[in-house]
């Protein structure tokens, strides 16, 4: 079906779009520009079609009603973007190997042998499993170590995929033979996919989390927080609030890693830039 046919099938007025932007901002913290209107339209028409609506007004009325059931979850899942890959932005994983893990190993000589990392906005799991694979490479003998990667996303659909840890072979072509051998195992009866090995999956805990929630159910402090290609969807006040909350959950001298098009420039934060899109916590 062409775009023109879609436009004839579903009616979205300017008022509807403003209501949608309000919902997105309130529920996810994402600020949607006018330029994203067609993207929003294309993603939400799937929900209208599934529910039998032909006008966005009717869908939005339903979304605001007491009878919406789990539709708010479907709405957020449809809007959020989930583009990711293994070892995306490889300089971050080089940083883990050459600096961050060396510092953790040095601290372990004086105290707890512990690693805590948060992958915030983990999508379908490639980032979290890339972190796990890097830990496996740098800490091949982990007896006595307490290691955990928390991976969260607002989208429950992608979290289900992440937990399964099964990926099409065609999407793993950028990995070399050693990486594929170390990270993946075959899936019986299906040569088109590979699954992340069990000992790597066991390092990762996946949970649904809205970064805009007033409270996060997180009790532990982190050595590193990955929040890559997430803040680009937020306005400056929301970005400032988010990185301030991250600061309170980072251990002393902990690191915050952002995406390639993100920075803390213009934000009044307690971090210092130590590498490409890598920031270190500054104590009060």
Order of alpha helices (4+ residues) and beta strands (2+ residues): alpha-alpha-alpha-alpha-alpha-alpha-alpha-beta-alpha-beta-alpha-beta-alpha-beta-beta-alpha-beta-beta-alpha-beta-beta-beta
